[in-house]
Each structure stands twice: as structure tokens, then as C-alpha cells.
Amino acid sequence: MNTVKLLMNAAVIGLASFAANAHAGYNFNFDNAASGTSANDAAVNPYSNVQFLSGFVTADLDADGFEILDPNGQTIPGYTHWEAYSDSDIRVRDPQEYGHGDAPSVSNALDAMFDQVLISFSSAQNLSSFSVQLDNSMFGDFNSSILFLDAAGKTISTLSFDQYANPGAIITGGAVSGVYGIVLNAGKLYDNLSITTVSAVPEAETYAMMLAGLGMMGFVASRRRR
């Protein structure tokens, strides 16, 4: 009987593990506050582990703590990373204030007109999907990119698109693991931001425990009916 209980407990643990692997995520339409409100105001951003910040590229440091730069004092491709300004001030804005048409949602969008936006997570996120909508204007840059960053601020994945002449376009991306930050390029307002995440896949032992436990639970139920 103790064996049965252990296997039933294993099934419960396995089911709990599957529940932990359920999809979750973050959704923003930026409409729950007045134009000009901080993007980190609770009415706009209800998620405690997400921040909207201003980001910038800076040089990596060598083993002695000095910046890795070329002879002219410029950063070297491959030896840079993203950081956040300590005085970041990202806001939501009615795109009409810039002549960028109505917001794709209702009233506001995320203002990245003059400063790229760094969406920062307090812990690693395993993305299963990503989407964001451009403002309803013909303005913007060619060959723009959305960057996905690791814990060190290094780019681990890139989503390329054209801001220019794509009013209201929805930019979508697929799975990216270990994401600590997402960079939205300057030049547009962004709306209807959706980030779907999923936790790590359970180990094989977890599957075995759950299946064994479920099988024993079925066996016990069958015996009780007889």
C-alpha cells in the first residue's frame, strides 16, 4: 500500500510540474492612463518583474575592468552590450501628438520616437512568441530590428523589419530562451505588445513518475469499482 501511495504522490508531483510549464505572458495596450504617463506606472504596467527603460550600447570590460575600445576610442563590434540609463523616463503617448495617426489600440502607444526602449525582465524569460504593433504612420526607418538580450546585455536573437511605410504592421517573432531584455528601436510608437512565455520542459524522470503514478491511480480505481 505504501508503494501505491508513493506512486500516487509521484503523479501529483508530475502534474504539478506540467502545470508549472503552462504558458504565461505579458500583454500591454498602454491605454489605461493619460497620454504622457510613465510606462512604468501601475495603471500601464501591472507586472512587477517588467520595466520599461532607456537603453544604450556600451563597451564590454576586459579582465582588468577597462573598456574594450579600438585605437580611436570607439566601440568594437562583438565587444559591446546593452545597459539601461539610471534616469530612464519612458512614457506612453497618443500618437496623434506626433502626427502618427490614431493608436492601433485605443488611445496610447509606447513612445520610442526619440529613444530606443529597453524592456527589462528581473529574471530569465523563455519566449514562445512575441508580437508588437507599429503606429499608424508612414514614418520610420528602413532595416530596423528588435533585439533580444541575455543577462549580460548581449544580443542572442534579432527580429528584423521595416518601420517605414508599414502603418499598423504587426511584427511577430518565435521562440527565444533566456531573455532578460528586449530592445525596441527608436523612430516609432509601439502598441499592443504581447509576450508569451513558457517555463523549461520537465526532465524525463518527471514524465516517468507522472505516468507511473497515473497508471497506479487507474489500477486502484479499477479495483475499487470491482
GIDA-V571503 format. One record per pair of residues at least 24 apart in sequence whose C-alpha atoms are under 7 Angstrom apart, sorted by the first residue. I is the first residue (numbers start at 1). GAP is how many residues later the second one is. Records with the same first field share a line. If there is no record, write none. Layout:
I = GAP / GAP
This chain:
4 = 212
7 = 205 / 206 / 209
8 = 205 / 206 / 208 / 209
10 = 199 / 200 / 203
11 = 198 / 199 / 200 / 202 / 203
14 = 192 / 193 / 195 / 196
15 = 195
17 = 185
20 = 179
21 = 177 / 178 / 179 / 180
22 = 176
23 = 173 / 174 / 175
24 = 172 / 173 / 174
25 = 170 / 171 / 172
26 = 168 / 169 / 170
27 = 166 / 167 / 168
28 = 164 / 165 / 166
29 = 76 / 80 / 162 / 163 / 164
30 = 62 / 78 / 79 / 80
31 = 75 / 76 / 77
35 = 57 / 58 / 59 / 73
36 = 55 / 56 / 57
37 = 54 / 55
38 = 51 / 52 / 53 / 54
39 = 51 / 52 / 53
49 = 72 / 73
50 = 69 / 70 / 71 / 72
51 = 68 / 69 / 70
52 = 38 / 65 / 66 / 67 / 68
53 = 31 / 35 / 36 / 37 / 64 / 65 / 66
54 = 30 / 31 / 34 / 35 / 36 / 61 / 62 / 63 / 64
55 = 27 / 28 / 29 / 30 / 61 / 62 / 63
56 = 26 / 27 / 28
57 = 24 / 25 / 26
58 = 24
81 = 71 / 72 / 73
82 = 71 / 72
83 = 70
95 = 94
100 = 35 / 36 / 37
101 = 35 / 36
102 = 34
103 = 32 / 33
104 = 31 / 32 / 64 / 87
105 = 86 / 87
109 = 80 / 81 / 82
110 = 79 / 80 / 81
111 = 78 / 79
112 = 74 / 75 / 76 / 77
113 = 73 / 74 / 75 / 76
114 = 72 / 73
115 = 71
116 = 67 / 68 / 69 / 70
117 = 66 / 67 / 68
118 = 63 / 64 / 65 / 66
119 = 62 / 63 / 64
120 = 60 / 61 / 62
121 = 59 / 60
123 = 57
124 = 54 / 55 / 56
125 = 52 / 53 / 54 / 55 / 72
126 = 50 / 51 / 52 / 53 / 71 / 72 / 73
127 = 48 / 49 / 50 / 68 / 69 / 70 / 71
128 = 46 / 47 / 48 / 68 / 69 / 70
129 = 44 / 45 / 46 / 66 / 67
130 = 42 / 43 / 44 / 64 / 65 / 66
131 = 39 / 40 / 41 / 42 / 62 / 63 / 64
132 = 38 / 39 / 40 / 58 / 59 / 60 / 61 / 62
133 = 35 / 36 / 37 / 38 / 57 / 58 / 59 / 60
134 = 33 / 34 / 35 / 36 / 54 / 55 / 56 / 57
135 = 32 / 33 / 53 / 54 / 55 / 56
136 = 31 / 32
137 = 30
138 = 26 / 27 / 28 / 29
139 = 25 / 26
140 = 24 / 47 / 48
141 = 46
144 = 41
145 = 40
146 = 36 / 37 / 38 / 39
147 = 35 / 36
148 = 31 / 33 / 34 / 35
149 = 30 / 31 / 32 / 33
150 = 28 / 29 / 30 / 31
151 = 29
